[in-house]
């Protein structure tokens, strides 16, 4: 191969590498835009404009506009008449195909029964890093109830679902995973450190359920229990949350109902005795 041929080959490789880098950057930008439209601010406002998304991401408006245009072409976002963007229906349709489909299918009926019996919204959540992601939420139709939308992420350290998902974690696992997490006081009783979180999880491990009282939000109480797969591993959590003034005295009732529903799901997922530890 001549020197010129080598130079041409090098230039071609460089161009391919540059194109690949630009595609990766565009993909990352699109993901960032989607995540911003799934934020609490976007959900509360029913969408965000290009300027606000640019501010949140620290990117140029032209970059955000191009990303939104591409996402809209595929139905992953949609633009309202006022210019605000929100998540598109195609994204929700794709979400139905993700995760443990059997769990989502099985969880619906017992969750609806729970909501009816307790008169409060119920949630099914999974662990994503140090956060919990709500994948299914059933409402009673009450006017006053705890907010709960499928697709929302919340901190694991101060939620009943999050702690239920951590029940099999060792103290060392918790200290390591949450070492860099900022323990923001979202309520008057929020745990303030990885060590305090590990203590709270250890306390809940033997009874097998979690009660979080005014940690995620003032005047809000949550009760969570784990759901295990056929091998005994915790794969999700079932929880109910409600205003403290009307639910504090009903905690024992809620614990019994949640444990019954979780046991039903665990058995249906693998005919595994929910009383056995993970791996049993």
C-alpha positions as CSV (number, residue, x, y, z in Angstrom):
1,X,0.0,0.0,0.0
2,X,1.4,3.4,-1.0
3,X,1.7,6.3,1.4
4,X,-1.2,8.0,-0.4
5,X,-3.3,4.9,0.0
6,X,-2.5,4.8,3.7
7,X,-3.4,8.5,4.0
8,X,-6.7,7.9,2.2
9,X,-7.5,4.9,4.4
10,X,-6.7,6.9,7.5
11,X,-8.9,9.8,6.4
12,X,-11.8,7.4,5.7
13,X,-11.4,5.8,9.2
14,X,-11.3,9.2,10.8
15,X,-14.5,10.2,8.9
16,X,-16.3,7.1,10.0
17,X,-15.2,7.6,13.6
18,X,-16.4,11.2,13.5
19,X,-19.8,10.2,12.1
20,X,-20.1,7.5,14.7
21,X,-19.3,10.0,17.5
22,X,-21.9,12.5,16.1
23,X,-24.6,9.8,16.0
24,X,-23.8,8.8,19.6
25,X,-24.0,12.5,20.6
26,X,-27.4,12.8,18.9
27,X,-28.7,9.7,20.5
28,X,-27.6,10.9,24.0
29,X,-29.2,14.3,23.3
30,X,-32.5,12.7,22.3
31,X,-32.5,10.6,25.5
32,X,-31.8,13.7,27.6
33,X,-34.8,15.4,26.0
34,X,-37.1,12.5,26.7
35,X,-36.0,12.3,30.3
36,X,-36.6,16.0,30.7
37,X,-40.1,15.6,29.5
38,X,-40.6,12.8,32.1
39,X,-39.5,15.1,34.9
40,X,-41.8,16.3,37.7
41,X,-41.8,19.8,36.3
42,X,-42.9,18.6,32.8
43,X,-45.6,16.4,34.2
44,X,-46.9,19.2,36.5
45,X,-46.9,21.7,33.6
46,X,-48.2,19.2,31.1
47,X,-45.2,19.8,28.9
48,X,-42.2,22.0,28.4
49,X,-41.1,24.5,25.7
50,X,-37.9,24.4,23.8
51,X,-36.4,27.2,25.8
52,X,-37.1,25.5,29.2
53,X,-35.7,22.2,28.0
54,X,-32.6,24.0,26.8
55,X,-32.2,25.6,30.2
56,X,-32.6,22.3,32.0
57,X,-30.1,20.4,29.8
58,X,-27.7,23.2,29.3
59,X,-27.8,22.8,25.6
60,X,-28.4,25.2,22.7
61,X,-32.0,25.7,21.6
62,X,-31.1,24.7,18.0
63,X,-29.8,21.3,19.3
64,X,-32.9,20.7,21.4
65,X,-35.2,21.7,18.5
66,X,-33.5,19.2,16.2
67,X,-33.8,16.5,18.7
68,X,-37.5,17.3,19.3
69,X,-38.2,17.3,15.6
70,X,-36.7,13.8,15.2
71,X,-38.5,12.4,18.2
72,X,-41.8,13.9,17.0
73,X,-41.4,12.2,13.6
74,X,-41.4,8.9,15.4
75,X,-44.3,9.7,17.7
76,X,-42.1,9.7,20.8
77,X,-43.0,13.3,21.7
78,X,-45.9,15.5,20.6
79,X,-46.3,19.2,20.4
80,X,-49.3,21.0,21.8
81,X,-51.0,24.0,20.2
82,X,-49.2,26.3,22.6
83,X,-45.8,25.0,21.6
84,X,-45.1,22.9,24.6
85,X,-43.8,19.4,24.1
86,X,-44.8,16.3,26.1
87,X,-44.2,12.5,25.9
88,X,-45.9,10.9,22.9
89,X,-48.3,8.0,22.9
90,X,-46.0,5.8,21.0
91,X,-43.5,6.0,23.9
92,X,-46.2,4.7,26.2
93,X,-47.1,1.9,23.8
94,X,-43.4,0.9,23.7
95,X,-43.3,1.0,27.5
96,X,-46.0,-1.6,27.7
97,X,-43.6,-4.0,26.0
98,X,-40.7,-3.4,28.4
99,X,-39.8,-5.0,31.7
100,X,-41.4,-8.1,33.2
101,X,-44.5,-8.3,31.1
102,X,-45.9,-11.3,33.1
103,X,-45.6,-9.3,36.4
104,X,-47.4,-6.3,34.9
105,X,-50.2,-8.6,33.6
106,X,-50.6,-10.4,36.9
107,X,-50.3,-7.3,39.1
108,X,-53.4,-5.5,37.8
109,X,-56.2,-7.4,39.4
110,X,-54.8,-7.6,42.9
111,X,-53.8,-4.0,42.8
112,X,-57.3,-3.0,41.8
113,X,-58.6,-5.0,44.7
114,X,-56.2,-3.4,47.1
115,X,-57.2,0.1,45.9
116,X,-60.8,-0.8,46.4
117,X,-60.4,-2.4,49.9
118,X,-58.1,0.3,51.3
119,X,-59.6,3.2,49.4
120,X,-56.2,4.5,48.4
121,X,-53.9,4.5,45.4
122,X,-51.6,1.5,45.0
123,X,-48.3,1.3,43.2
124,X,-46.0,-1.3,41.6
125,X,-42.3,-0.2,41.5
126,X,-38.9,-1.6,40.5
127,X,-35.4,-0.5,41.4
128,X,-33.3,1.5,39.0
129,X,-30.0,2.3,40.5
130,X,-30.7,4.3,43.7
131,X,-34.2,5.3,42.6
132,X,-37.6,3.5,42.3
133,X,-39.5,3.6,39.1
134,X,-43.3,3.2,39.3
135,X,-44.4,0.9,36.5
136,X,-48.0,0.5,37.4
137,X,-50.4,2.6,39.5
138,X,-54.1,1.9,40.3
139,X,-56.4,4.7,41.6
140,X,-59.6,4.5,43.6
141,X,-61.0,7.7,42.0
142,X,-60.8,9.6,45.3
143,X,-60.6,13.4,45.0
144,X,-57.9,13.6,47.7
145,X,-55.2,10.9,47.4
146,X,-51.5,10.7,47.1
147,X,-50.3,11.6,43.6
148,X,-49.0,8.6,41.6
149,X,-48.3,8.3,37.9
150,X,-46.7,5.3,36.3
151,X,-43.3,6.3,34.8
152,X,-42.2,8.5,37.7
153,X,-39.0,8.0,39.5
154,X,-38.5,8.7,43.2
155,X,-35.6,8.3,45.7
156,X,-35.3,4.8,47.1
157,X,-33.9,6.1,50.4
158,X,-37.1,7.8,51.6
159,X,-39.9,5.8,50.0
160,X,-41.6,2.6,51.2
161,X,-41.3,0.9,47.8
162,X,-37.6,1.8,47.7
163,X,-36.8,0.4,51.0
164,X,-38.9,-2.8,50.3
165,X,-36.7,-3.3,47.2
166,X,-33.6,-3.0,49.4
167,X,-34.6,-5.6,52.0
168,X,-32.2,-8.2,50.7
169,X,-29.3,-5.8,50.4
170,X,-26.5,-6.1,53.0
171,X,-25.4,-3.1,55.0
172,X,-22.2,-2.9,52.9
173,X,-24.2,-2.9,49.7
174,X,-26.3,0.0,50.9
175,X,-23.4,2.1,52.2
176,X,-21.5,1.6,48.9
177,X,-24.5,2.3,46.5
178,X,-25.7,5.4,48.4
179,X,-22.3,6.9,49.3
180,X,-22.6,9.6,46.6
181,X,-26.3,10.2,47.1
182,X,-27.5,13.5,48.5
183,X,-30.1,12.8,51.2
184,X,-32.4,15.7,50.7
185,X,-34.9,16.2,53.5
186,X,-38.2,15.9,51.6
187,X,-40.2,15.5,54.8
188,X,-39.6,16.1,58.5
189,X,-38.4,12.6,59.2
190,X,-36.3,11.8,56.1
191,X,-33.2,9.6,56.8
192,X,-30.1,11.7,56.6
193,X,-27.3,9.3,55.6
194,X,-26.5,5.9,54.0
195,X,-25.9,4.6,57.6
196,X,-29.3,5.7,58.7
197,X,-30.9,4.1,55.6
198,X,-29.1,0.8,56.3
199,X,-30.4,0.9,59.9
200,X,-34.0,1.5,58.7
201,X,-33.7,-1.4,56.1
202,X,-32.3,-3.7,58.8
203,X,-35.2,-2.9,61.1
204,X,-37.8,-3.7,58.4
205,X,-36.1,-6.9,57.2
206,X,-37.4,-9.3,59.8
207,X,-41.1,-8.2,59.7
208,X,-40.8,-8.1,55.9
209,X,-42.6,-4.8,55.3
210,X,-41.7,-1.1,55.4
211,X,-43.5,1.9,56.9
212,X,-42.2,5.3,55.8
213,X,-43.8,8.1,57.8
214,X,-43.3,11.7,56.7
215,X,-40.0,11.0,54.9
216,X,-41.0,11.4,51.3
217,X,-43.4,14.2,51.9
218,X,-44.9,16.0,55.0
219,X,-48.2,14.4,56.2
220,X,-47.7,11.4,53.9
221,X,-47.4,7.8,55.0
222,X,-46.4,4.8,52.9
223,X,-46.4,1.1,53.4
224,X,-44.4,-1.2,51.1
225,X,-43.7,-4.9,50.7
226,X,-41.5,-6.8,48.3
227,X,-42.5,-9.1,45.5
228,X,-40.2,-12.1,44.7
229,X,-39.7,-14.2,41.6
230,X,-39.5,-18.0,41.4
231,X,-35.9,-18.0,42.7
232,X,-36.9,-15.9,45.7
233,X,-35.2,-12.7,44.5
234,X,-36.9,-9.4,45.0
235,X,-38.0,-8.0,41.6
236,X,-40.5,-5.4,42.5
237,X,-42.4,-3.8,45.4
238,X,-46.0,-3.1,46.1
239,X,-47.0,-0.1,48.1
240,X,-49.8,2.2,49.1
241,X,-49.4,5.8,50.2
242,X,-52.0,8.2,51.7
243,X,-52.4,11.3,53.8
244,X,-51.3,10.6,57.3
245,X,-54.4,12.0,59.0
246,X,-56.7,9.3,57.6
247,X,-54.3,6.4,57.2
248,X,-52.1,6.2,60.3
249,X,-54.5,4.0,62.3
250,X,-55.0,1.7,59.3
251,X,-51.4,0.7,58.9
252,X,-51.9,-2.8,60.3
253,X,-54.8,-3.4,58.0
254,X,-52.7,-2.1,55.0
255,X,-49.8,-4.3,55.9
256,X,-52.0,-7.4,55.9
257,X,-53.6,-6.5,52.6
258,X,-50.3,-5.7,50.9
259,X,-48.6,-8.9,52.2
260,X,-51.5,-11.0,51.0
261,X,-51.4,-9.4,47.5
262,X,-47.6,-9.7,47.3
263,X,-47.8,-13.4,48.4
264,X,-50.3,-14.0,45.7
265,X,-48.1,-12.5,43.0
266,X,-45.0,-14.2,44.3
267,X,-46.7,-17.6,44.1
268,X,-48.1,-16.9,40.6
269,X,-44.7,-15.8,39.4
270,X,-43.0,-19.0,40.4
271,X,-44.9,-21.1,42.9
272,X,-42.3,-19.9,45.5
273,X,-43.1,-19.8,49.2
274,X,-42.9,-16.0,50.0
275,X,-41.8,-16.9,53.6
276,X,-38.5,-18.3,52.3
277,X,-35.5,-16.0,51.9
278,X,-34.0,-15.1,48.5
279,X,-32.3,-18.0,46.8
280,X,-34.1,-20.6,48.9
